[in-house]
């Protein structure tokens, strides 16, 4: 049976931009699943991936200068008997008229194909053209009504073995938020601002290449260096540095673009945690020592996590302008405010991080739900004490409808807590997707000897300080699968976040050939590593400030570039 698609695309200037199909008739190669629609003025394009293979595909234009319309007829036929048609139609009036919704009539066996076309035309024909900027590589991946499934409502069952293209895009997108915390971090100890973000909240996403993603950063997260993991923190050599006690550790952002909210199917709040920019020496300070979280309003001491991770999350410093409040208090206050602001909307809270940031993400997601901050009708106080939950915040005592779903997209994360911590996460409904590289040593600590793999010894060793359990659903990648990467298991390369995102782009399922699903640029792998094969010609460690932050003054002398007032780190305050 052959399948053909005919598209009649009417022309109409919307906001000064004419949408059109590629000119003429296109015959795609046999078994092709892709077609691109372009924009003649800006050169932007939308790429459509069909759920079923089409051959041939024809695209025509029709001149209708009064209305902008798409009419797509899908017909499947054999040589003998034609089958019923499925039709997708989209029409716009003149430029100041609102668009009518897509009208779909389909035979049952064509439903998925029509849904794919519907998703593409919903995006491609929108007057809000800035949303389809070529720098937003995921605009064509419509999440919509699938958002709960993509966020893990069924623990990603059936979506990983044969990698779902929408899920792939969402995992990488959240990974890029985690990467942004590294790219914005001032790591130069010669700088007076070492340890801070190089950019203010309004500029950060643009400066790290994530402009037009539809999110706005609302809050920065700072952590104090007075913790059990001192090698995590970077400090300036200058006596008059911005802070001797704090480091930038991430941000809270919210989706504000109407088109992105529509694409995602809900309002999304992101909490992105930075990992360590030191090599792997910080692992020396992971002491395999449990501490009760102190975050359970029930007063239970059974739920325990690694003490160093907990210290970073909960420590405050009254002498610091940036950490009079702990990182925990800062995040809970920011998330509480956003849940309260958008309480009448469909919402999600997504927490993401890499390495140490992965551990902090897991603890943070647990805390958001355990404390009840994700409850719309109930607005608990943000705890004032760094080492305890706020009395009266027990979620069982404050029932409410429709709590906000909390999910974690974790990259290269170590184990965090004991079996009671794992069980409690599951009871609370926190969904965790752990992305790991099988050659990454960080994902195997703490608890190298006593861990979840020793089930027959688990009951005997569950009380030992080194008995740790991974949480959630695991997606295992293999850096040896990529033809772009050096065939090495070097621990730093194996742990690199950009390498993880490259592997996700090429992962298609267990025992399936590595091939790019989204066309992500492999050169990004070498931003902060030397992992790409030399024949690709990409220099290692190429991501850096121009002239390493030096600026030539009017006298021709090179001086350290000063920061503008708007980029000076802001103090944090509790609402």
C-alpha positions in Angstrom: 0.0 0.0 0.0 1.3 3.4 -1.0 0.8 6.6 1.0 0.7 10.1 -0.3 0.2 13.5 1.1 -0.9 16.6 -0.8 -0.7 20.0 0.9 -2.3 23.2 -0.6 -0.8 26.2 1.2 -2.5 29.5 0.8 -0.5 32.7 1.1 -1.2 35.5 3.6 1.1 38.1 5.2 0.8 37.8 8.9 2.7 40.5 10.9 4.7 41.2 7.7 5.8 37.6 7.2 4.5 35.3 4.5 4.4 31.7 5.3 4.8 29.3 2.4 5.7 25.7 1.5 8.9 24.9 -0.2 8.3 25.7 -3.9 7.1 23.1 -6.3 6.5 19.4 -5.9 8.8 17.4 -3.7 9.2 13.6 -4.0 10.9 12.3 -0.9 13.1 9.2 -1.1 11.4 6.0 -0.2 10.7 5.4 3.5 11.3 9.1 4.3 9.7 10.4 7.4 10.6 14.1 7.3 9.5 17.3 5.4 10.5 20.9 6.1 8.4 24.0 5.7 10.2 27.3 5.4 9.8 31.1 5.9 10.8 33.1 2.9 11.7 36.3 4.8 13.6 35.0 7.8 14.9 31.7 6.6 13.5 29.9 9.5 12.0 26.5 9.1 9.9 23.9 10.9 10.7 20.2 10.5 7.9 17.7 10.6 8.6 14.1 11.6 5.8 11.7 10.6 4.9 8.7 12.8 4.6 6.6 9.7 6.7 6.4 6.6 5.4 8.3 3.5 6.2 7.8 -0.2 5.9 9.8 -2.2 5.1 13.3 -0.7 3.9 16.2 -2.8 3.6 19.8 -1.7 1.8 22.4 -3.8 0.9 26.1 -3.4 -2.4 27.7 -4.1 -2.8 31.5 -4.4 -5.4 32.7 -1.9 -4.5 36.2 -0.8 -7.5 36.7 1.4 -6.8 33.8 3.8 -3.8 31.9 5.1 -4.7 28.3 5.0 -3.3 24.8 5.1 -5.3 21.9 3.7 -3.7 18.5 4.0 -5.3 15.4 2.5 -3.9 12.1 3.5 -5.0 9.1 1.5 -3.9 5.6 1.6 -4.7 3.4 -1.3 -3.8 0.1 -3.0 -4.0 -0.4 -6.8 -7.6 -1.7 -6.4 -9.5 0.1 -3.7 -9.1 3.6 -2.2 -9.5 4.0 1.5 -11.2 6.9 3.4 -9.5 10.2 3.5 -8.2 12.1 6.6 -8.2 15.8 6.4 -6.4 18.5 8.5 -7.4 22.1 7.8 -6.1 25.4 9.3 -7.3 28.8 8.3 -6.5 32.3 9.3 -8.5 35.4 8.4 -6.7 38.7 7.7 -3.7 39.5 9.9 -5.8 41.0 12.7 -8.1 38.0 12.9 -7.7 35.2 15.4 -6.9 31.7 14.0 -9.5 29.0 14.0 -8.7 25.7 15.6 -7.7 22.7 13.4 -10.6 20.6 12.3 -9.8 17.0 12.0 -11.7 14.1 10.4 -9.8 10.9 10.3 -10.1 7.2 9.7 -8.9 5.2 12.8 -5.7 3.9 11.1 -4.7 7.5 10.2 -5.1 9.1 13.6 -1.5 9.3 14.6 -0.4 10.8 11.3 -3.0 13.5 11.5 -2.0 14.3 15.0 1.6 14.8 13.9 0.4 17.1 11.1 -1.9 18.9 13.5 1.0 19.5 15.9 3.2 20.9 13.2 0.6 23.2 11.7 -0.4 24.5 15.2 3.2 25.7 15.5 4.2 26.6 12.0 1.2 28.7 11.1 1.2 30.8 14.3 1.4 34.6 14.0 3.8 34.6 17.0 6.8 34.0 14.8 9.5 34.8 17.4 8.6 31.5 19.0 9.8 29.5 16.0 13.2 31.1 16.0 15.8 28.8 14.7 17.6 29.0 18.0 14.8 27.0 19.7 15.5 23.5 18.4 12.5 21.9 20.1 9.7 24.1 18.8 8.5 21.3 16.5 8.2 18.8 19.4 4.6 19.1 20.6 4.2 17.9 24.2 0.7 19.0 24.8 -1.6 16.5 26.4 1.2 14.1 26.8 3.0 16.2 29.3 2.2 14.0 32.4 3.6 11.0 30.6 6.7 12.9 29.5 7.2 14.1 33.1 7.1 10.5 34.3 3.5 9.7 35.4 4.1 6.1 34.3 7.8 6.1 35.2 8.6 6.5 31.4 7.4 3.0 30.7 7.7 2.3 27.0 9.4 5.6 26.1 13.1 4.7 26.6 13.8 1.3 25.0 12.7 2.8 21.7 13.5 6.4 22.4 10.4 8.7 22.2 11.5 11.7 20.1 9.5 14.2 22.2 10.9 12.8 25.5 14.4 13.0 23.9 13.9 16.7 23.2 12.6 17.4 26.7 15.5 15.5 28.5 18.0 17.5 26.5 16.2 20.7 27.0 16.3 20.3 30.8 19.9 19.2 30.6 20.7 22.5 28.8 19.2 24.4 31.8 21.6 22.5 34.0 24.5 23.3 31.6 23.5 27.0 31.7 24.5 27.1 35.4 28.0 26.0 34.4 28.3 28.3 31.4 27.2 31.4 33.5 29.5 30.6 36.4 32.6 32.8 37.0 35.3 30.2 37.6 38.3 32.5 37.4 40.0 32.9 40.8 41.7 36.0 39.4 38.2 37.7 39.1 36.8 39.6 42.0 33.5 38.0 41.1 34.8 34.4 41.2 32.0 32.1 42.4 29.1 34.3 41.1 27.1 34.3 38.0 28.6 36.4 35.2 25.2 37.6 34.1 22.1 39.0 35.7 18.8 37.1 35.7 17.5 38.9 32.6 20.6 38.2 30.5 21.8 34.8 31.6 19.7 32.6 29.2 20.6 34.8 26.3 24.3 34.9 27.1 24.6 31.1 27.3 22.7 30.5 24.0 19.2 29.7 25.4 17.4 32.8 24.2 13.9 32.5 22.9 13.2 29.4 25.0 10.2 31.0 26.5 11.5 31.0 30.2 12.3 33.8 32.5 14.7 33.4 35.5 13.0 34.7 38.7 15.6 33.8 41.4 19.2 32.9 41.8 20.3 30.2 44.3 23.3 30.7 46.5 25.0 28.2 48.8 27.5 28.9 51.5 31.1 27.6 51.5 30.7 26.7 55.2 29.8 23.1 54.5 31.1 19.5 54.6 32.2 19.8 50.9 34.7 22.7 50.9 36.3 21.7 47.6 33.1 22.3 45.9 33.4 26.1 46.2 35.4 28.6 44.2 36.9 31.7 45.8 38.5 34.8 44.5 42.1 35.7 45.3 41.1 39.3 45.9 40.5 40.6 49.4 37.7 42.8 48.1 35.8 40.1 46.3 32.0 40.1 46.0 31.7 37.4 48.7 34.1 35.2 50.7 31.3 32.9 51.9 28.9 32.1 49.0 28.8 30.6 45.5 26.1 30.8 42.8 24.5 27.4 42.7 21.6 27.7 40.2 18.4 29.4 39.4 14.6 29.2 39.4 12.8 30.0 36.2 9.2 29.9 34.9 7.8 29.5 31.4 6.2 32.8 30.4 5.8 32.5 26.6 2.2 31.7 25.7 3.4 29.6 22.7 5.8 27.6 24.8 3.1 27.1 27.5 0.9 25.8 24.7 3.6 23.5 23.3 4.3 22.1 26.8 0.7 21.7 27.7 1.2 23.5 31.0 3.1 26.2 32.9 6.5 24.8 33.8 8.7 25.9 36.7 12.3 24.9 36.5 14.8 24.6 39.4 18.3 24.1 37.9 21.2 23.2 40.3 24.9 23.6 39.4 27.3 20.8 40.0 31.0 21.2 40.8 33.4 23.0 38.4 36.4 21.5 40.2 37.6 18.2 38.8 36.5 15.2 40.9 38.3 16.0 44.1 35.1 16.8 45.8 34.3 13.1 45.9 37.0 12.8 48.5 34.7 14.7 50.9 31.7 12.4 50.3 32.0 10.7 53.6 29.6 7.8 53.1 27.9 9.1 56.3 24.1 9.4 56.6 22.3 12.2 58.3 18.5 12.4 58.9 17.1 14.9 56.5 15.2 16.9 59.2 12.8 17.8 56.4 10.0 15.4 57.3 7.1 17.2 59.2 6.1 13.8 60.6 9.3 13.9 62.7 10.6 10.7 61.2 14.4 10.1 61.4 14.4 7.0 59.1 14.8 9.1 55.9 18.5 9.8 55.6 20.8 11.2 52.9 24.5 11.8 52.5 25.6 14.4 55.0 27.7 16.5 52.6 24.9 16.9 50.1 22.5 17.9 52.9 25.0 20.4 54.3 25.2 22.2 50.9 21.4 22.3 50.7 20.6 23.4 54.2 23.5 25.5 55.4 23.1 29.2 56.1 25.6 31.9 57.1 24.4 35.0 58.9 27.7 36.8 58.0 27.0 36.4 54.3 24.9 38.9 52.3 23.9 36.0 50.1 23.4 33.2 52.5 21.6 34.5 55.5 19.1 32.1 54.1 20.1 28.6 53.1 19.8 27.4 49.5 16.9 25.4 50.7 15.0 28.4 52.0 15.7 30.4 48.8 14.3 27.7 46.6 11.2 27.0 48.6 10.3 30.7 48.8 10.7 31.1 45.0 8.7 28.0 44.2 6.0 28.8 46.7 5.6 32.3 45.1 5.3 30.8 41.6 2.8 28.1 42.7 0.7 30.8 44.3 0.9 33.1 41.2 -0.2 30.4 38.8 -2.4 28.3 41.1 -5.3 28.3 38.7 -3.3 26.9 35.8 -2.0 23.5 34.8 1.5 23.4 36.2 4.6 21.3 36.7 7.8 21.7 38.7 10.9 20.3 37.1 14.1 20.0 39.0 17.4 19.3 37.1 21.1 19.1 37.8 24.3 17.4 36.9 26.8 15.7 39.2 26.5 17.2 42.7 23.6 19.3 41.2 21.9 16.0 40.5 22.1 15.1 44.2 20.8 18.5 45.2 18.0 18.2 42.7 16.8 14.9 44.2 16.9 16.3 47.7 15.2 19.5 46.6 12.3 17.7 44.8 11.7 15.5 47.8 11.7 18.6 50.0 9.2 20.5 47.8 6.7 17.8 48.1 7.4 16.7 51.7 7.0 20.3 52.8 3.8 20.8 50.8 5.1 23.7 48.8 3.6 22.2 45.7 0.1 22.3 47.1 -2.1 25.0 45.5 -4.7 25.4 48.2 -2.3 25.1 51.1 0.5 27.6 51.4 2.9 26.5 54.2 5.4 28.8 55.7 9.0 28.5 54.4 10.9 26.9 57.3 13.0 29.4 59.3 15.3 26.9 60.9 18.0 25.4 58.6 17.9 22.0 60.2 14.2 21.3 60.6 10.8 21.2 58.9 8.2 23.8 59.9 5.8 22.4 62.4 2.3 22.1 61.1 3.3 21.7 57.5 2.5 18.0 57.4 0.7 17.5 54.1 -1.8 14.9 55.6 -3.1 17.6 57.8 -3.6 20.1 55.0 -5.4 18.3 52.2 -5.9 20.0 48.9 -6.9 19.1 45.3 -4.5 18.8 42.4 -1.0 19.3 43.8 1.6 20.3 41.2 3.5 17.4 39.8 7.2 17.4 40.7 9.8 15.6 38.4 13.5 15.3 38.4 15.8 15.0 35.3 19.1 14.0 36.8 22.4 13.8 34.9 25.5 11.9 36.1 24.2 11.8 39.7 25.7 10.0 42.6 23.5 8.0 45.1 21.9 10.3 47.6 20.1 8.4 50.4 19.1 5.2 52.0 16.2 2.8 51.2 13.8 4.8 53.4 14.6 7.9 51.3 13.9 5.9 48.1 10.6 4.6 49.5 9.5 8.0 50.7 10.1 9.6 47.3 7.9 6.9 45.7 5.2 7.5 48.3 5.2 11.2 47.6 4.9 10.7 43.9 8.2 12.4 43.0 9.3 11.1 39.5 13.0 10.8 38.9 14.7 10.0 35.6 18.4 9.3 36.1 20.5 9.6 33.0 23.9 7.9 33.5 26.9 7.0 31.4 28.0 3.4 32.1 31.6 4.6 32.3 31.0 7.4 34.7 32.4 6.6 38.1 30.4 9.4 39.9 27.2 7.4 39.4 28.6 4.5 41.3 29.2 6.4 44.6 28.7 6.7 47.5 28.1 3.1 48.5 30.5 1.3 46.2 30.2 -1.9 48.3 26.9 -1.7 50.0 24.1 -0.5 47.6 20.8 -1.4 46.0 22.5 -4.2 44.0 23.1 -6.3 47.1 19.5 -7.2 47.7 20.3 -10.4 49.6 22.3 -8.3 52.1 20.1 -5.3 52.1 18.2 -6.0 55.3 21.4 -6.7 57.1 23.3 -3.7 55.9 20.5 -1.1 55.6 21.6 0.6 58.8 25.2 0.8 57.9 26.4 4.3 56.9 27.5 3.1 53.4 24.2 1.4 52.4 22.9 3.7 49.6 20.1 3.3 47.1 19.6 4.9 43.7 16.1 6.3 43.1 13.8 6.5 40.2 14.1 5.2 36.6 17.6 4.8 35.0 18.5 5.6 31.4 21.9 4.2 30.7 24.1 5.6 27.9 27.4 4.4 26.6 30.0 6.9 25.5 31.7 4.2 23.4 28.7 4.1 21.1 29.3 7.5 19.5 31.5 7.7 16.5 32.3 11.3 17.3 34.0 10.6 20.7 37.4 9.3 21.5 37.2 5.6 22.5 38.3 6.4 26.1 36.8 5.9 29.5 38.6 8.8 31.0 36.6 9.7 34.1 36.4 13.4 33.4 35.2 13.0 29.9 32.8 10.2 30.9 31.3 12.7 33.4 31.0 15.7 31.1 27.4 17.0 30.8 27.7 18.2 27.2 28.9 14.6 26.3 25.8 13.3 28.1 23.6 15.6 25.9 25.4 14.5 22.8 24.8 10.8 23.7 21.1 11.5 24.4 20.8 13.0 20.9 22.1 9.8 19.4 20.5 7.3 21.6 17.7 5.4 20.0 17.3 2.5 22.4 19.1 -0.6 23.7 21.2 -2.3 21.0 20.1 0.3 18.4 22.6 2.2 16.2 23.8 5.6 17.4 22.4 8.3 15.2 21.4 11.9 15.8 17.7 12.5 16.5 17.8 16.3 16.7 21.0 17.2 14.9 22.6 18.6 18.1 26.0 20.1 17.3 28.8 17.7 18.4 31.2 20.6 18.8 29.4 21.5 22.1 31.0 18.4 23.6 34.4 20.1 23.6 33.2 23.3 25.4 35.0 22.2 28.5 36.6 18.9 27.6 38.9 17.2 25.0 36.6 14.3 24.2 35.9 14.7 20.4 38.1 12.9 17.9 40.9 15.1 16.6 39.9 14.6 13.0 36.8 16.6 13.6 39.0 19.7 14.1 37.2 21.1 17.1 39.6 22.6 19.7 39.3 21.4 23.3 38.0 23.7 26.0 36.9 26.3 23.6 34.2 27.9 25.7 35.7 31.0 27.4 35.3 34.7 27.6 36.9 36.8 25.0 40.5 37.6 26.0 39.7 35.9 29.3 37.8 39.0 30.5 40.6 41.5 29.8 39.7 44.8 28.0 42.0 47.3 26.3 41.6 50.8 27.7 41.9 54.1 26.0 45.6 54.2 26.8 46.1 50.8 25.0 46.7 48.9 28.2 44.9 45.6 29.0 42.8 45.8 32.2 40.4 43.5 34.0 36.9 44.2 32.6 34.6 45.6 35.4 31.1 44.5 35.7 28.1 46.8 35.2 25.9 47.5 38.2 23.1 45.4 36.6 25.4 42.3 36.6 26.5 42.7 40.3 25.2 39.8 42.3 21.9 40.5 44.0 21.2 39.9 47.7 18.6 37.2 48.4 15.5 38.0 50.4 12.7 35.7 51.7 9.2 36.7 50.7 
